[in-house]
């Protein structure tokens, strides 16, 4: 399965400064986020959650073949089911949730909205995060930049507040496409930074290289 830039960015950017003991990756896909965080941290418990059959099988295979297989475990379950059954909390929760790409929108606004909501149930995700997050833990997520205000407002209703935001642009003249956000259960001053991925095709910026080079074979 394809590894996207969003996942690589989030896996490299998500904060491990608080030295998390336990990590949860919601909607793990191939397991890329969990694997990157295993590489970056000393967390002893790294759980992943994936509902799709094929993705789950590949995630398990990737975990088993990694140097950190003793710390990684993937659950094959829906988020709501998992949240109801798990009593433990996590010091770090990460998610690169699926969302409906703008490029595939039709001319039917109602249909587009329904498909977008189905692909990315923000309320469902945040409700579960609020229950699963440890008191001093943090939640890191990547979302479309256009959804940032709504997502932050919705998160506040679950007592989750942004501390760090990274706005991502493909090139210097391109519009901002993604928002990477770190949430805590306490209110803090929000720090906003910007990352540009490349100056021209395959000419990556120094900031992008510094952030991600530990995870690429060729960079």
Secondary structure, 3 states (H helix, E strand, C coil): CCCCHHHHHHHHHCCCCCCCCEEEEECCCCCHHHHHHHHHCCCCEEEEECCCHHHHHHHHHHHHCCCCCCCEEEECCCHHHHHHHCCCCEEEEEECCCCCCHHHCCCCHHHHHHHHHHHCCHHHHHHHHHHHEEEEEEEEEEEEHHHHHHHHHHHHCCCCEEEEEEEEECCCCCCEEEEEEEEECCCCCCEEEEEECEEECCEECHHHHHHHHHHCCCC
